[in-house]
Amino acid sequence: MLFSTIALAIYTISINKKINDKIDESKLSKETEVTDELKPTTDMSTEEPEEDDEDFGEFEEITGSLTQDLNFRSGPGYEYETIGTIPRGTEVSGYIDKSGWLKIEYNGQTGYIGPQYVE
């Protein structure tokens, strides 16, 4: 009886090891697949591009007042440096460029704001 119990325990341990190895292989291959899918295909650095390197173009002109205090940015995107804050109610006028941001002049500086905050 003791011999059969030991044999059954050894058999169970070996089966469990095989199952665990297969699970680990499955997890590893799934992690590799996800990792490969999430690899960036473009440069994801936080460095600001030179404005001369990009042609943002200009489209629709918008004029109105700001619905809230707003960050005034050096370029058309959240990754660009905030160069100031424009108070709510300030009248602004500018052009929406192809990036979707509103290019304006404020206090002698050219910068960008989100057009959704102009009414």
Biopython code that builds the backbone (N, CA, C, O; Angstrom):
import numpy as np
from Bio.PDB.StructureBuilder import StructureBuilder

atoms = [
    (1, "MET", "N", (0.812, -1.182, 0.000)),
    (1, "MET", "CA", (0.000, 0.000, 0.000)),
    (1, "MET", "C", (0.860, 1.253, 0.000)),
    (1, "MET", "O", (0.583, 2.199, -0.737)),
    (2, "LEU", "N", (1.900, 1.264, 0.820)),
    (2, "LEU", "CA", (2.794, 2.403, 0.881)),
    (2, "LEU", "C", (3.486, 2.616, -0.455)),
    (2, "LEU", "O", (3.655, 3.754, -0.893)),
    (3, "PHE", "N", (3.883, 1.540, -1.101)),
    (3, "PHE", "CA", (4.548, 1.628, -2.400)),
    (3, "PHE", "C", (3.624, 2.256, -3.440)),
    (3, "PHE", "O", (4.058, 3.124, -4.197)),
    (4, "SER", "N", (2.362, 1.837, -3.492)),
    (4, "SER", "CA", (1.428, 2.383, -4.485)),
    (4, "SER", "C", (1.119, 3.854, -4.195)),
    (4, "SER", "O", (0.915, 4.631, -5.128)),
    (5, "THR", "N", (1.082, 4.240, -2.946)),
    (5, "THR", "CA", (0.848, 5.639, -2.593)),
    (5, "THR", "C", (2.019, 6.501, -3.044)),
    (5, "THR", "O", (1.821, 7.593, -3.577)),
    (6, "ILE", "N", (3.245, 6.010, -2.830)),
    (6, "ILE", "CA", (4.439, 6.746, -3.261)),
    (6, "ILE", "C", (4.468, 6.833, -4.782)),
    (6, "ILE", "O", (4.760, 7.890, -5.341)),
    (7, "ALA", "N", (4.166, 5.726, -5.450)),
    (7, "ALA", "CA", (4.159, 5.715, -6.916)),
    (7, "ALA", "C", (3.113, 6.698, -7.451)),
    (7, "ALA", "O", (3.376, 7.423, -8.411)),
    (8, "LEU", "N", (1.941, 6.721, -6.837)),
    (8, "LEU", "CA", (0.890, 7.641, -7.262)),
    (8, "LEU", "C", (1.317, 9.092, -7.020)),
    (8, "LEU", "O", (1.042, 9.960, -7.848)),
    (9, "ALA", "N", (1.972, 9.358, -5.915)),
    (9, "ALA", "CA", (2.444, 10.713, -5.616)),
    (9, "ALA", "C", (3.497, 11.155, -6.634)),
    (9, "ALA", "O", (3.449, 12.288, -7.114)),
    (10, "ILE", "N", (4.434, 10.289, -6.965)),
    (10, "ILE", "CA", (5.468, 10.610, -7.962)),
    (10, "ILE", "C", (4.822, 10.857, -9.318)),
    (10, "ILE", "O", (5.177, 11.812, -10.010)),
    (11, "TYR", "N", (3.879, 10.008, -9.700)),
    (11, "TYR", "CA", (3.175, 10.172, -10.975)),
    (11, "TYR", "C", (2.429, 11.515, -11.008)),
    (11, "TYR", "O", (2.491, 12.242, -11.999)),
    (12, "THR", "N", (1.729, 11.835, -9.917)),
    (12, "THR", "CA", (0.973, 13.087, -9.841)),
    (12, "THR", "C", (1.908, 14.285, -9.936)),
    (12, "THR", "O", (1.602, 15.260, -10.622)),
    (13, "ILE", "N", (3.038, 14.219, -9.256)),
    (13, "ILE", "CA", (4.015, 15.315, -9.298)),
    (13, "ILE", "C", (4.542, 15.497, -10.719)),
    (13, "ILE", "O", (4.670, 16.627, -11.189)),
    (14, "SER", "N", (4.849, 14.400, -11.405)),
    (14, "SER", "CA", (5.384, 14.518, -12.765)),
    (14, "SER", "C", (4.332, 15.074, -13.730)),
    (14, "SER", "O", (4.660, 15.863, -14.616)),
    (15, "ILE", "N", (3.079, 14.667, -13.564)),
    (15, "ILE", "CA", (2.001, 15.198, -14.405)),
    (15, "ILE", "C", (1.806, 16.688, -14.123)),
    (15, "ILE", "O", (1.669, 17.484, -15.052)),
    (16, "ASN", "N", (1.793, 17.062, -12.848)),
    (16, "ASN", "CA", (1.642, 18.467, -12.487)),
    (16, "ASN", "C", (2.785, 19.314, -13.042)),
    (16, "ASN", "O", (2.570, 20.443, -13.482)),
    (17, "LYS", "N", (4.010, 18.758, -13.019)),
    (17, "LYS", "CA", (5.153, 19.480, -13.564)),
    (17, "LYS", "C", (4.964, 19.705, -15.059)),
    (17, "LYS", "O", (5.238, 20.799, -15.554)),
    (18, "LYS", "N", (4.506, 18.699, -15.782)),
    (18, "LYS", "CA", (4.276, 18.841, -17.216)),
    (18, "LYS", "C", (3.190, 19.886, -17.495)),
    (18, "LYS", "O", (3.315, 20.701, -18.409)),
    (19, "ILE", "N", (2.143, 19.845, -16.704)),
    (19, "ILE", "CA", (1.054, 20.820, -16.875)),
    (19, "ILE", "C", (1.566, 22.232, -16.586)),
    (19, "ILE", "O", (1.280, 23.161, -17.342)),
    (20, "ASN", "N", (2.317, 22.397, -15.499)),
    (20, "ASN", "CA", (2.862, 23.714, -15.156)),
    (20, "ASN", "C", (3.823, 24.229, -16.232)),
    (20, "ASN", "O", (3.824, 25.416, -16.555)),
    (21, "ASP", "N", (4.646, 23.318, -16.786)),
    (21, "ASP", "CA", (5.551, 23.723, -17.861)),
    (21, "ASP", "C", (4.774, 24.218, -19.076)),
    (21, "ASP", "O", (5.153, 25.220, -19.682)),
    (22, "LYS", "N", (3.695, 23.534, -19.441)),
    (22, "LYS", "CA", (2.870, 23.949, -20.578)),
    (22, "LYS", "C", (2.207, 25.301, -20.305)),
    (22, "LYS", "O", (2.126, 26.147, -21.196)),
    (23, "ILE", "N", (1.735, 25.499, -19.075)),
    (23, "ILE", "CA", (1.118, 26.777, -18.708)),
    (23, "ILE", "C", (2.150, 27.897, -18.804)),
    (23, "ILE", "O", (1.865, 28.968, -19.339)),
    (24, "ASP", "N", (3.368, 27.638, -18.274)),
    (24, "ASP", "CA", (4.427, 28.639, -18.338)),
    (24, "ASP", "C", (4.779, 28.970, -19.785)),
    (24, "ASP", "O", (4.963, 30.142, -20.116)),
    (25, "GLU", "N", (4.875, 27.964, -20.656)),
    (25, "GLU", "CA", (5.168, 28.194, -22.068)),
    (25, "GLU", "C", (4.058, 29.019, -22.713)),
    (25, "GLU", "O", (4.323, 29.925, -23.503)),
    (26, "SER", "N", (2.817, 28.695, -22.366)),
    (26, "SER", "CA", (1.676, 29.429, -22.916)),
    (26, "SER", "C", (1.707, 30.886, -22.474)),
    (26, "SER", "O", (1.501, 31.788, -23.286)),
    (27, "LYS", "N", (1.964, 31.120, -21.184)),
    (27, "LYS", "CA", (2.041, 32.483, -20.673)),
    (27, "LYS", "C", (3.170, 33.239, -21.349)),
    (27, "LYS", "O", (3.005, 34.399, -21.728)),
    (28, "LEU", "N", (4.311, 32.594, -21.501)),
    (28, "LEU", "CA", (5.465, 33.232, -22.115)),
    (28, "LEU", "C", (5.175, 33.621, -23.554)),
    (28, "LEU", "O", (5.528, 34.720, -23.983)),
    (29, "SER", "N", (4.538, 32.734, -24.303)),
    (29, "SER", "CA", (4.253, 33.060, -25.699)),
    (29, "SER", "C", (3.214, 34.170, -25.794)),
    (29, "SER", "O", (3.297, 35.011, -26.689)),
    (30, "LYS", "N", (2.227, 34.190, -24.880)),
    (30, "LYS", "CA", (1.234, 35.263, -24.883)),
    (30, "LYS", "C", (1.880, 36.591, -24.508)),
    (30, "LYS", "O", (1.569, 37.621, -25.107)),
    (31, "GLU", "N", (2.792, 36.578, -23.503)),
    (31, "GLU", "CA", (3.473, 37.804, -23.113)),
    (31, "GLU", "C", (4.321, 38.324, -24.264)),
    (31, "GLU", "O", (4.387, 39.533, -24.485)),
    (32, "THR", "N", (4.964, 37.435, -24.994)),
    (32, "THR", "CA", (5.782, 37.834, -26.128)),
    (32, "THR", "C", (4.915, 38.442, -27.207)),
    (32, "THR", "O", (5.285, 39.456, -27.800)),
    (33, "GLU", "N", (3.755, 37.835, -27.474)),
    (33, "GLU", "CA", (2.859, 38.373, -28.490)),
    (33, "GLU", "C", (2.389, 39.771, -28.112)),
    (33, "GLU", "O", (2.390, 40.670, -28.952)),
    (34, "VAL", "N", (1.992, 39.962, -26.877)),
    (34, "VAL", "CA", (1.515, 41.265, -26.430)),
    (34, "VAL", "C", (2.648, 42.270, -26.506)),
    (34, "VAL", "O", (2.450, 43.388, -26.981)),
    (35, "THR", "N", (3.838, 41.888, -26.045)),
    (35, "THR", "CA", (4.978, 42.784, -26.080)),
    (35, "THR", "C", (5.274, 43.207, -27.512)),
    (35, "THR", "O", (5.524, 44.386, -27.765)),
    (36, "ASP", "N", (5.249, 42.267, -28.452)),
    (36, "ASP", "CA", (5.506, 42.601, -29.847)),
    (36, "ASP", "C", (4.456, 43.550, -30.386)),
    (36, "ASP", "O", (4.779, 44.450, -31.162)),
    (37, "GLU", "N", (3.192, 43.366, -29.987)),
    (37, "GLU", "CA", (2.121, 44.231, -30.466)),
    (37, "GLU", "C", (2.260, 45.642, -29.930)),
    (37, "GLU", "O", (1.861, 46.600, -30.592)),
    (38, "LEU", "N", (2.826, 45.783, -28.728)),
    (38, "LEU", "CA", (2.887, 47.089, -28.095)),
    (38, "LEU", "C", (4.174, 47.850, -28.403)),
    (38, "LEU", "O", (4.342, 48.974, -27.929)),
    (39, "LYS", "N", (5.083, 47.273, -29.180)),
    (39, "LYS", "CA", (6.305, 47.978, -29.511)),
    (39, "LYS", "C", (5.965, 49.198, -30.349)),
    (39, "LYS", "O", (5.212, 49.091, -31.317)),
    (40, "PRO", "N", (6.512, 50.361, -29.992)),
    (40, "PRO", "CA", (6.218, 51.557, -30.785)),
    (40, "PRO", "C", (6.831, 51.449, -32.172)),
    (40, "PRO", "O", (7.935, 50.934, -32.347)),
    (41, "THR", "N", (6.094, 51.943, -33.145)),
    (41, "THR", "CA", (6.598, 51.923, -34.517)),
    (41, "THR", "C", (7.218, 53.250, -34.897)),
    (41, "THR", "O", (7.830, 53.370, -35.958)),
    (42, "THR", "N", (7.066, 54.251, -34.038)),
    (42, "THR", "CA", (7.668, 55.549, -34.287)),
    (42, "THR", "C", (8.419, 55.984, -33.054)),
    (42, "THR", "O", (8.285, 55.382, -31.988)),
    (43, "ASP", "N", (9.199, 57.015, -33.194)),
    (43, "ASP", "CA", (9.961, 57.555, -32.085)),
    (43, "ASP", "C", (9.001, 58.152, -31.067)),
    (43, "ASP", "O", (8.260, 59.081, -31.390)),
    (44, "MET", "N", (9.002, 57.632, -29.836)),
    (44, "MET", "CA", (8.079, 58.087, -28.814)),
    (44, "MET", "C", (8.780, 58.996, -27.807)),
    (44, "MET", "O", (8.319, 59.135, -26.674)),
    (45, "SER", "N", (9.892, 59.618, -28.209)),
    (45, "SER", "CA", (10.631, 60.462, -27.278)),
    (45, "SER", "C", (9.805, 61.679, -26.908)),
    (45, "SER", "O", (8.864, 62.052, -27.609)),
    (46, "THR", "N", (10.174, 62.287, -25.796)),
    (46, "THR", "CA", (9.436, 63.455, -25.326)),
    (46, "THR", "C", (10.089, 64.750, -25.783)),
    (46, "THR", "O", (9.659, 65.840, -25.403)),
    (47, "GLU", "N", (11.132, 64.626, -26.603)),
    (47, "GLU", "CA", (11.761, 65.834, -27.105)),
    (47, "GLU", "C", (10.822, 66.551, -28.060)),
    (47, "GLU", "O", (10.121, 65.929, -28.858)),
    (48, "GLU", "N", (10.824, 67.881, -27.960)),
    (48, "GLU", "CA", (9.969, 68.666, -28.843)),
    (48, "GLU", "C", (10.608, 68.745, -30.215)),
    (48, "GLU", "O", (11.809, 68.992, -30.318)),
    (49, "PRO", "N", (9.827, 68.539, -31.281)),
    (49, "PRO", "CA", (10.383, 68.694, -32.614)),
    (49, "PRO", "C", (10.658, 70.168, -32.888)),
    (49, "PRO", "O", (9.984, 71.051, -32.357)),
    (50, "GLU", "N", (11.655, 70.415, -33.723)),
    (50, "GLU", "CA", (11.923, 71.779, -34.144)),
    (50, "GLU", "C", (10.743, 72.260, -34.965)),
    (50, "GLU", "O", (10.269, 71.544, -35.847)),
    (51, "GLU", "N", (10.261, 73.465, -34.687)),
    (51, "GLU", "CA", (9.111, 73.974, -35.428)),
    (51, "GLU", "C", (9.427, 74.101, -36.901)),
    (51, "GLU", "O", (8.532, 73.968, -37.736)),
    (52, "ASP", "N", (10.704, 74.361, -37.248)),
    (52, "ASP", "CA", (11.082, 74.492, -38.646)),
    (52, "ASP", "C", (10.994, 73.158, -39.377)),
    (52, "ASP", "O", (10.880, 73.126, -40.602)),
    (53, "ASP", "N", (11.048, 72.044, -38.621)),
    (53, "ASP", "CA", (11.020, 70.713, -39.229)),
    (53, "ASP", "C", (9.623, 70.292, -39.642)),
    (53, "ASP", "O", (9.479, 69.340, -40.409)),
    (54, "GLU", "N", (8.594, 70.963, -39.165)),
    (54, "GLU", "CA", (7.228, 70.541, -39.439)),
    (54, "GLU", "C", (6.456, 71.674, -40.093)),
    (54, "GLU", "O", (6.589, 72.837, -39.711)),
    (55, "ASP", "N", (5.647, 71.320, -41.086)),
    (55, "ASP", "CA", (4.770, 72.295, -41.714)),
    (55, "ASP", "C", (3.363, 71.997, -41.233)),
    (55, "ASP", "O", (2.712, 71.079, -41.731)),
    (56, "PHE", "N", (2.890, 72.779, -40.257)),
    (56, "PHE", "CA", (1.591, 72.500, -39.672)),
    (56, "PHE", "C", (0.446, 73.008, -40.538)),
    (56, "PHE", "O", (-0.673, 72.507, -40.428)),
    (57, "GLY", "N", (0.701, 73.983, -41.391)),
    (57, "GLY", "CA", (-0.351, 74.521, -42.254)),
    (57, "GLY", "C", (-1.397, 75.263, -41.446)),
    (57, "GLY", "O", (-1.455, 75.114, -40.225)),
    (58, "GLU", "N", (-2.222, 76.059, -42.106)),
    (58, "GLU", "CA", (-3.287, 76.794, -41.429)),
    (58, "GLU", "C", (-4.578, 76.573, -42.181)),
    (58, "GLU", "O", (-4.586, 76.519, -43.411)),
    (59, "PHE", "N", (-5.682, 76.442, -41.441)),
    (59, "PHE", "CA", (-6.969, 76.196, -42.051)),
    (59, "PHE", "C", (-7.980, 77.243, -41.616)),
    (59, "PHE", "O", (-7.885, 78.405, -42.011)),
    (60, "GLU", "N", (-8.925, 76.846, -40.824)),
    (60, "GLU", "CA", (-10.062, 77.675, -40.416)),
    (60, "GLU", "C", (-9.679, 78.738, -39.383)),
    (60, "GLU", "O", (-8.960, 78.454, -38.424)),
    (61, "GLU", "N", (-10.173, 79.971, -39.592)),
    (61, "GLU", "CA", (-9.938, 81.037, -38.620)),
    (61, "GLU", "C", (-11.021, 80.992, -37.546)),
    (61, "GLU", "O", (-12.199, 80.805, -37.847)),
    (62, "ILE", "N", (-10.608, 81.166, -36.291)),
    (62, "ILE", "CA", (-11.543, 81.166, -35.162)),
    (62, "ILE", "C", (-11.270, 82.406, -34.322)),
    (62, "ILE", "O", (-10.117, 82.752, -34.066)),
    (63, "THR", "N", (-12.338, 83.070, -33.896)),
    (63, "THR", "CA", (-12.252, 84.205, -32.984)),
    (63, "THR", "C", (-13.290, 84.004, -31.895)),
    (63, "THR", "O", (-14.417, 83.598, -32.178)),
    (64, "GLY", "N", (-12.920, 84.282, -30.658)),
    (64, "GLY", "CA", (-13.859, 84.143, -29.552)),
    (64, "GLY", "C", (-13.172, 84.336, -28.227)),
    (64, "GLY", "O", (-12.012, 84.745, -28.175)),
    (65, "SER", "N", (-13.890, 84.042, -27.140)),
    (65, "SER", "CA", (-13.310, 84.177, -25.796)),
    (65, "SER", "C", (-13.135, 82.795, -25.174)),
    (65, "SER", "O", (-13.880, 81.861, -25.472)),
    (66, "LEU", "N", (-12.140, 82.689, -24.310)),
    (66, "LEU", "CA", (-11.826, 81.404, -23.672)),
    (66, "LEU", "C", (-12.865, 81.066, -22.609)),
    (66, "LEU", "O", (-13.293, 81.931, -21.844)),
    (67, "THR", "N", (-13.254, 79.822, -22.573)),
    (67, "THR", "CA", (-14.255, 79.347, -21.609)),
    (67, "THR", "C", (-13.644, 78.988, -20.254)),
    (67, "THR", "O", (-14.368, 78.754, -19.287)),
    (68, "GLN", "N", (-12.310, 78.947, -20.187)),
    (68, "GLN", "CA", (-11.612, 78.639, -18.942)),
    (68, "GLN", "C", (-10.170, 79.114, -19.055)),
    (68, "GLN", "O", (-9.703, 79.428, -20.150)),
    (69, "ASP", "N", (-9.457, 79.169, -17.918)),
    (69, "ASP", "CA", (-8.025, 79.442, -17.973)),
    (69, "ASP", "C", (-7.395, 78.341, -18.814)),
    (69, "ASP", "O", (-7.790, 77.178, -18.724)),
    (70, "LEU", "N", (-6.424, 78.707, -19.623)),
    (70, "LEU", "CA", (-5.901, 77.742, -20.585)),
    (70, "LEU", "C", (-4.387, 77.827, -20.698)),
    (70, "LEU", "O", (-3.817, 78.918, -20.718)),
    (71, "ASN", "N", (-3.738, 76.663, -20.774)),
    (71, "ASN", "CA", (-2.304, 76.625, -21.025)),
    (71, "ASN", "C", (-2.039, 77.043, -22.466)),
    (71, "ASN", "O", (-2.731, 76.615, -23.389)),
    (72, "PHE", "N", (-1.037, 77.875, -22.639)),
    (72, "PHE", "CA", (-0.595, 78.387, -23.927)),
    (72, "PHE", "C", (0.697, 77.634, -24.233)),
    (72, "PHE", "O", (1.672, 77.769, -23.493)),
    (73, "ARG", "N", (0.724, 76.843, -25.308)),
    (73, "ARG", "CA", (1.835, 75.923, -25.561)),
    (73, "ARG", "C", (2.707, 76.359, -26.725)),
    (73, "ARG", "O", (2.266, 77.078, -27.622)),
    (74, "SER", "N", (3.955, 75.909, -26.692)),
    (74, "SER", "CA", (4.917, 76.273, -27.731)),
    (74, "SER", "C", (4.676, 75.548, -29.046)),
    (74, "SER", "O", (5.203, 75.959, -30.080)),
    (75, "GLY", "N", (3.896, 74.489, -29.026)),
    (75, "GLY", "CA", (3.592, 73.724, -30.232)),
    (75, "GLY", "C", (2.222, 73.087, -30.124)),
    (75, "GLY", "O", (1.591, 73.141, -29.069)),
    (76, "PRO", "N", (1.759, 72.483, -31.206)),
    (76, "PRO", "CA", (0.394, 71.940, -31.256)),
    (76, "PRO", "C", (0.260, 70.552, -30.645)),
    (76, "PRO", "O", (0.114, 69.564, -31.364)),
    (77, "GLY", "N", (0.311, 70.477, -29.308)),
    (77, "GLY", "CA", (0.142, 69.191, -28.634)),
    (77, "GLY", "C", (0.489, 69.304, -27.164)),
    (77, "GLY", "O", (1.193, 70.220, -26.740)),
    (78, "TYR", "N", (-0.020, 68.351, -26.395)),
    (78, "TYR", "CA", (0.215, 68.362, -24.951)),
    (78, "TYR", "C", (1.676, 68.113, -24.606)),
    (78, "TYR", "O", (2.117, 68.457, -23.510)),
    (79, "GLU", "N", (2.426, 67.526, -25.515)),
    (79, "GLU", "CA", (3.832, 67.232, -25.243)),
    (79, "GLU", "C", (4.709, 68.478, -25.324)),
    (79, "GLU", "O", (5.873, 68.439, -24.926)),
    (80, "TYR", "N", (4.167, 69.577, -25.831)),
    (80, "TYR", "CA", (4.927, 70.820, -25.947)),
    (80, "TYR", "C", (4.916, 71.598, -24.638)),
    (80, "TYR", "O", (3.988, 71.491, -23.836)),
    (81, "GLU", "N", (5.963, 72.376, -24.446)),
    (81, "GLU", "CA", (6.136, 73.169, -23.235)),
    (81, "GLU", "C", (5.011, 74.205, -23.088)),
    (81, "GLU", "O", (4.587, 74.820, -24.066)),
    (82, "THR", "N", (4.537, 74.384, -21.854)),
    (82, "THR", "CA", (3.588, 75.444, -21.553)),
    (82, "THR", "C", (4.382, 76.740, -21.412)),
    (82, "THR", "O", (5.269, 76.844, -20.565)),
    (83, "ILE", "N", (4.055, 77.731, -22.254)),
    (83, "ILE", "CA", (4.792, 78.992, -22.208)),
    (83, "ILE", "C", (4.020, 80.080, -21.473)),
    (83, "ILE", "O", (4.500, 81.206, -21.347)),
    (84, "GLY", "N", (2.840, 79.753, -20.994)),
    (84, "GLY", "CA", (2.043, 80.699, -20.233)),
    (84, "GLY", "C", (0.642, 80.180, -20.018)),
    (84, "GLY", "O", (0.274, 79.110, -20.503)),
    (85, "THR", "N", (-0.135, 80.956, -19.282)),
    (85, "THR", "CA", (-1.542, 80.637, -19.060)),
    (85, "THR", "C", (-2.357, 81.848, -19.484)),
    (85, "THR", "O", (-2.034, 82.982, -19.129)),
    (86, "ILE", "N", (-3.415, 81.598, -20.246)),
    (86, "ILE", "CA", (-4.291, 82.674, -20.701)),
    (86, "ILE", "C", (-5.566, 82.601, -19.865)),
    (86, "ILE", "O", (-6.181, 81.540, -19.763)),
    (87, "PRO", "N", (-5.966, 83.729, -19.264)),
    (87, "PRO", "CA", (-7.138, 83.712, -18.377)),
    (87, "PRO", "C", (-8.468, 83.511, -19.125)),
    (87, "PRO", "O", (-8.621, 83.885, -20.288)),
    (88, "ARG", "N", (-9.395, 82.918, -18.418)),
    (88, "ARG", "CA", (-10.762, 82.745, -18.918)),
    (88, "ARG", "C", (-11.327, 84.105, -19.332)),
    (88, "ARG", "O", (-11.109, 85.111, -18.657)),
    (89, "GLY", "N", (-12.058, 84.118, -20.456)),
    (89, "GLY", "CA", (-12.685, 85.339, -20.927)),
    (89, "GLY", "C", (-11.831, 86.152, -21.884)),
    (89, "GLY", "O", (-12.323, 87.093, -22.507)),
    (90, "THR", "N", (-10.556, 85.799, -22.009)),
    (90, "THR", "CA", (-9.672, 86.519, -22.921)),
    (90, "THR", "C", (-10.129, 86.293, -24.361)),
    (90, "THR", "O", (-10.431, 85.167, -24.755)),
    (91, "GLU", "N", (-10.177, 87.365, -25.135)),
    (91, "GLU", "CA", (-10.519, 87.269, -26.561)),
    (91, "GLU", "C", (-9.282, 86.796, -27.319)),
    (91, "GLU", "O", (-8.195, 87.350, -27.156)),
    (92, "VAL", "N", (-9.455, 85.772, -28.147)),
    (92, "VAL", "CA", (-8.353, 85.255, -28.958)),
    (92, "VAL", "C", (-8.822, 85.101, -30.397)),
    (92, "VAL", "O", (-10.017, 85.000, -30.677)),
    (93, "SER", "N", (-7.853, 85.087, -31.296)),
    (93, "SER", "CA", (-8.135, 84.894, -32.705)),
    (93, "SER", "C", (-6.948, 84.158, -33.310)),
    (93, "SER", "O", (-5.796, 84.482, -33.020)),
    (94, "GLY", "N", (-7.229, 83.181, -34.141)),
    (94, "GLY", "CA", (-6.142, 82.437, -34.766)),
    (94, "GLY", "C", (-6.672, 81.457, -35.772)),
    (94, "GLY", "O", (-7.845, 81.489, -36.145)),
    (95, "TYR", "N", (-5.781, 80.576, -36.212)),
    (95, "TYR", "CA", (-6.117, 79.592, -37.231)),
    (95, "TYR", "C", (-5.924, 78.188, -36.683)),
    (95, "TYR", "O", (-4.940, 77.897, -36.005)),
    (96, "ILE", "N", (-6.887, 77.324, -36.993)),
    (96, "ILE", "CA", (-6.722, 75.909, -36.667)),
    (96, "ILE", "C", (-5.814, 75.331, -37.741)),
    (96, "ILE", "O", (-6.077, 75.474, -38.934)),
    (97, "ASP", "N", (-4.747, 74.679, -37.308)),
    (97, "ASP", "CA", (-3.853, 74.074, -38.291)),
    (97, "ASP", "C", (-4.189, 72.600, -38.477)),
    (97, "ASP", "O", (-5.135, 72.097, -37.870)),
    (98, "LYS", "N", (-3.427, 71.911, -39.305)),
    (98, "LYS", "CA", (-3.764, 70.509, -39.619)),
    (98, "LYS", "C", (-3.627, 69.574, -38.424)),
    (98, "LYS", "O", (-4.113, 68.443, -38.463)),
    (99, "SER", "N", (-2.962, 70.039, -37.351)),
    (99, "SER", "CA", (-2.867, 69.228, -36.133)),
    (99, "SER", "C", (-4.150, 69.298, -35.313)),
    (99, "SER", "O", (-4.359, 68.486, -34.411)),
    (100, "GLY", "N", (-5.034, 70.292, -35.634)),
    (100, "GLY", "CA", (-6.276, 70.469, -34.886)),
    (100, "GLY", "C", (-6.168, 71.471, -33.758)),
    (100, "GLY", "O", (-7.157, 71.721, -33.068)),
    (101, "TRP", "N", (-4.989, 72.056, -33.547)),
    (101, "TRP", "CA", (-4.773, 73.052, -32.504)),
    (101, "TRP", "C", (-4.931, 74.443, -33.095)),
    (101, "TRP", "O", (-4.728, 74.647, -34.292)),
    (102, "LEU", "N", (-5.295, 75.399, -32.245)),
    (102, "LEU", "CA", (-5.480, 76.787, -32.662)),
    (102, "LEU", "C", (-4.175, 77.551, -32.436)),
    (102, "LEU", "O", (-3.690, 77.651, -31.309)),
    (103, "LYS", "N", (-3.618, 78.086, -33.517)),
    (103, "LYS", "CA", (-2.376, 78.860, -33.450)),
    (103, "LYS", "C", (-2.753, 80.329, -33.269)),
    (103, "LYS", "O", (-3.455, 80.911, -34.096)),
    (104, "ILE", "N", (-2.267, 80.919, -32.162)),
    (104, "ILE", "CA", (-2.625, 82.303, -31.850)),
    (104, "ILE", "C", (-1.377, 83.089, -31.457)),
    (104, "ILE", "O", (-0.303, 82.526, -31.246)),
    (105, "GLU", "N", (-1.552, 84.402, -31.365)),
    (105, "GLU", "CA", (-0.543, 85.272, -30.767)),
    (105, "GLU", "C", (-1.141, 85.818, -29.487)),
    (105, "GLU", "O", (-2.300, 86.232, -29.450)),
    (106, "TYR", "N", (-0.322, 85.813, -28.427)),
    (106, "TYR", "CA", (-0.774, 86.321, -27.132)),
    (106, "TYR", "C", (0.427, 86.928, -26.426)),
    (106, "TYR", "O", (1.468, 86.282, -26.306)),
    (107, "ASN", "N", (0.296, 88.139, -25.966)),
    (107, "ASN", "CA", (1.384, 88.855, -25.285)),
    (107, "ASN", "C", (2.684, 88.824, -26.085)),
    (107, "ASN", "O", (3.766, 88.655, -25.523)),
    (108, "GLY", "N", (2.566, 88.988, -27.404)),
    (108, "GLY", "CA", (3.748, 89.048, -28.259)),
    (108, "GLY", "C", (4.375, 87.704, -28.574)),
    (108, "GLY", "O", (5.435, 87.656, -29.198)),
    (109, "GLN", "N", (3.757, 86.623, -28.165)),
    (109, "GLN", "CA", (4.290, 85.286, -28.435)),
    (109, "GLN", "C", (3.309, 84.508, -29.295)),
    (109, "GLN", "O", (2.095, 84.669, -29.167)),
    (110, "THR", "N", (3.837, 83.667, -30.167)),
    (110, "THR", "CA", (3.012, 82.770, -30.961)),
    (110, "THR", "C", (3.002, 81.408, -30.267)),
    (110, "THR", "O", (4.044, 80.896, -29.858)),
    (111, "GLY", "N", (1.805, 80.834, -30.143)),
    (111, "GLY", "CA", (1.680, 79.531, -29.490)),
    (111, "GLY", "C", (0.367, 78.881, -29.859)),
    (111, "GLY", "O", (-0.326, 79.330, -30.772)),
    (112, "TYR", "N", (0.027, 77.817, -29.142)),
    (112, "TYR", "CA", (-1.119, 76.983, -29.491)),
    (112, "TYR", "C", (-2.017, 76.742, -28.281)),
    (112, "TYR", "O", (-1.553, 76.626, -27.146)),
    (113, "ILE", "N", (-3.311, 76.672, -28.560)),
    (113, "ILE", "CA", (-4.313, 76.295, -27.550)),
    (113, "ILE", "C", (-5.314, 75.350, -28.184)),
    (113, "ILE", "O", (-5.384, 75.233, -29.407)),
    (114, "GLY", "N", (-6.088, 74.677, -27.347)),
    (114, "GLY", "CA", (-7.153, 73.805, -27.860)),
    (114, "GLY", "C", (-8.350, 74.630, -28.308)),
    (114, "GLY", "O", (-8.875, 75.411, -27.514)),
    (115, "PRO", "N", (-8.801, 74.485, -29.554)),
    (115, "PRO", "CA", (-9.916, 75.304, -30.054)),
    (115, "PRO", "C", (-11.242, 75.027, -29.376)),
    (115, "PRO", "O", (-12.149, 75.855, -29.448)),
    (116, "GLN", "N", (-11.381, 73.875, -28.712)),
    (116, "GLN", "CA", (-12.646, 73.531, -28.062)),
    (116, "GLN", "C", (-12.941, 74.437, -26.865)),
    (116, "GLN", "O", (-14.049, 74.417, -26.328)),
    (117, "TYR", "N", (-11.934, 75.246, -26.442)),
    (117, "TYR", "CA", (-12.126, 76.140, -25.304)),
    (117, "TYR", "C", (-12.411, 77.582, -25.721)),
    (117, "TYR", "O", (-12.367, 78.494, -24.896)),
    (118, "VAL", "N", (-12.705, 77.784, -27.022)),
    (118, "VAL", "CA", (-13.016, 79.121, -27.535)),
    (118, "VAL", "C", (-14.481, 79.121, -27.944)),
    (118, "VAL", "O", (-14.935, 78.249, -28.685)),
    (119, "GLU", "N", (-15.228, 80.136, -27.436)),
    (119, "GLU", "CA", (-16.644, 80.225, -27.834)),
    (119, "GLU", "C", (-16.943, 81.593, -28.423)),
    (119, "GLU", "O", (-18.078, 81.861, -28.816)),
]
sb = StructureBuilder()
sb.init_structure("model")
sb.init_model(0)
sb.init_chain("A")
sb.init_seg("    ")
for serial, (resi, resn, name, xyz) in enumerate(atoms, 1):
    if name == "N":
        sb.init_residue(resn, " ", resi, " ")
    sb.init_atom(name, np.array(xyz, "f"), 0.0, 1.0, " ", f" {name:<3s}", serial, name[0])
structure = sb.get_structure()
